[in-house]
Amino acid sequence: MGKHVVAGAGQVGSQVARLLAERGDEVVLVSRSGSGPDLPGVTRVAANVVDRERMTSLTKGADALHNCVNPPYHRWAQDWPPMAESLLAAARENGAGYVILGNLYVYAAPERPMREDDPLSPPSAKGKIRARMWEQALAAHQAGEVRVTEVRGSDYFGPGCLDQSHLGERLVPRLLGGKAVRMIGDPDQTHSWTYVPDVAAALVTAATDDRSWGRAWHIPTTEPVTARQIAERMCEIAGVRDPGIRAMPHWVLRAGGLVSPMIAELEELRYQFVRPFVMDSTDFQTTFGMKPTPMDEALAATIAWWRDRLANAA
């Protein structure tokens, strides 16, 4: 089989490494700490992806380089440009395909379901950073220097999703414990939610199918639902009483941002949670034959993972 380098050992990168190893591929999993799953076929390496020489060395002989890096929100402006330049250079210099994990920040505040051919018109500073990253990578592809693709998902949920997920530790443990939940924005707005195992599967598919190169794709994602509907269904599946979900007052979010850089960064993305925020993933599904995991199955797996985590912590 092939060789894949996965940059980032977080909630997505670790699952990508696992899927590739299960295929029989050689996997080099790169993170600052050298963390990640201890599996046959996976070599964990401690390295800084900004180190272009080091990443070029690690990527030698690789079929694909996966960018699953996720710097802290409040450091995107400082961290993303040198990371993106280093990874693109490593892929280009080794002839490896470059697969970027993207998001929907690159589009304008939507009036209809977002598609891959929508213009890049981000209303946020973070969206502008991500749009520039993709434009630079695509320009290199169009110049014949490297093969690139980007797969984009909406807000993640699923096993392993913690504080950076709106459906993570601010939601699931509270529901299981019978405690009311407060959500950023309006819990009754329709929203697309992308299941993390589907994210990992889409990255592997894009890296191993030549039809992916030269454009962006939307990760297979189920029909949009509201956060309230998610919470209610989770309680039904878990067999617990629904404690209710309410909107967090906007002033609370703004006040929290005065003391937390992470919370402060959510302000410019609030538009995604006060109006419908829906994506269309038809292209990926029809081209590669991959369907999203059914919502009930995904929620059941998420609940089981959290119950195991909470039991172990206790």
Secondary structure in CASP SS format (residue, H / E / C, confidence):
PFRMAT SS
TARGET T0000
AUTHOR 0000-0000-0000
METHOD secondary structure of the structure
MODEL  1
M C 1.00
G C 1.00
K E 1.00
H E 1.00
V E 1.00
V E 1.00
A E 1.00
G C 1.00
A C 1.00
G C 1.00
Q C 1.00
V C 1.00
G H 1.00
S H 1.00
Q H 1.00
V H 1.00
A H 1.00
R H 1.00
L H 1.00
L H 1.00
A H 1.00
E H 1.00
R H 1.00
G C 1.00
D C 1.00
E E 1.00
V E 1.00
V E 1.00
L E 1.00
V E 1.00
S E 1.00
R C 1.00
S C 1.00
G C 1.00
S C 1.00
G C 1.00
P C 1.00
D C 1.00
L C 1.00
P C 1.00
G C 1.00
V E 1.00
T E 1.00
R E 1.00
V E 1.00
A E 1.00
A C 1.00
N C 1.00
V C 1.00
V C 1.00
D C 1.00
R H 1.00
E H 1.00
R H 1.00
M H 1.00
T H 1.00
S H 1.00
L H 1.00
T C 1.00
K C 1.00
G C 1.00
A C 1.00
D C 1.00
A E 1.00
L E 1.00
H E 1.00
N E 1.00
C C 1.00
V C 1.00
N C 1.00
P C 1.00
P C 1.00
Y H 1.00
H H 1.00
R H 1.00
W H 1.00
A H 1.00
Q H 1.00
D H 1.00
W H 1.00
P H 1.00
P H 1.00
M H 1.00
A H 1.00
E H 1.00
S H 1.00
L H 1.00
L H 1.00
A H 1.00
A H 1.00
A H 1.00
R H 1.00
E H 1.00
N H 1.00
G C 1.00
A C 1.00
G E 1.00
Y E 1.00
V E 1.00
I E 1.00
L E 1.00
G E 1.00
N E 1.00
L H 1.00
Y H 1.00
V H 1.00
Y C 1.00
A C 1.00
A C 1.00
P C 1.00
E C 1.00
R C 1.00
P C 1.00
M E 1.00
R C 1.00
E C 1.00
D C 1.00
D C 1.00
P C 1.00
L C 1.00
S C 1.00
P C 1.00
P C 1.00
S C 1.00
A H 1.00
K H 1.00
G H 1.00
K H 1.00
I H 1.00
R H 1.00
A H 1.00
R H 1.00
M H 1.00
W H 1.00
E H 1.00
Q H 1.00
A H 1.00
L H 1.00
A H 1.00
A H 1.00
H H 1.00
Q H 1.00
A C 1.00
G C 1.00
E C 1.00
V C 1.00
R C 1.00
V E 1.00
T E 1.00
E E 1.00
V E 1.00
R E 1.00
G E 1.00
S C 1.00
D E 1.00
Y E 1.00
F E 1.00
G C 1.00
P C 1.00
G C 1.00
C C 1.00
L C 1.00
D C 1.00
Q C 1.00
S C 1.00
H C 1.00
L C 1.00
G C 1.00
E C 1.00
R C 1.00
L C 1.00
V H 1.00
P H 1.00
R H 1.00
L H 1.00
L H 1.00
G C 1.00
G C 1.00
K C 1.00
A C 1.00
V E 1.00
R E 1.00
M E 1.00
I C 1.00
G C 1.00
D C 1.00
P C 1.00
D C 1.00
Q C 1.00
T C 1.00
H E 1.00
S C 1.00
W E 1.00
T E 1.00
Y E 1.00
V H 1.00
P H 1.00
D H 1.00
V H 1.00
A H 1.00
A H 1.00
A H 1.00
L H 1.00
V H 1.00
T H 1.00
A H 1.00
A H 1.00
T H 1.00
D C 1.00
D H 1.00
R H 1.00
S H 1.00
W C 1.00
G C 1.00
R C 1.00
A E 1.00
W E 1.00
H E 1.00
I C 1.00
P C 1.00
T C 1.00
T C 1.00
E C 1.00
P C 1.00
V E 1.00
T C 1.00
A H 1.00
R H 1.00
Q H 1.00
I H 1.00
A H 1.00
E H 1.00
R H 1.00
M H 1.00
C H 1.00
E H 1.00
I H 1.00
A H 1.00
G C 1.00
V C 1.00
R C 1.00
D C 1.00
P C 1.00
G C 1.00
I E 1.00
R E 1.00
A E 1.00
M C 1.00
P C 1.00
H H 1.00
W H 1.00
V H 1.00
L H 1.00
R H 1.00
A H 1.00
G H 1.00
G H 1.00
L C 1.00
V C 1.00
S C 1.00
P H 1.00
M H 1.00
I H 1.00
A H 1.00
E H 1.00
L H 1.00
E H 1.00
E H 1.00
L H 1.00
R H 1.00
Y H 1.00
Q H 1.00
F H 1.00
V C 1.00
R C 1.00
P C 1.00
F E 1.00
V C 1.00
M E 1.00
D C 1.00
S C 1.00
T H 1.00
D H 1.00
F H 1.00
Q H 1.00
T H 1.00
T H 1.00
F H 1.00
G C 1.00
M C 1.00
K C 1.00
P C 1.00
T C 1.00
P C 1.00
M H 1.00
D H 1.00
E H 1.00
A H 1.00
L H 1.00
A H 1.00
A H 1.00
T H 1.00
I H 1.00
A H 1.00
W H 1.00
W H 1.00
R H 1.00
D H 1.00
R H 1.00
L H 1.00
A H 1.00
N H 1.00
A H 1.00
A C 1.00
END
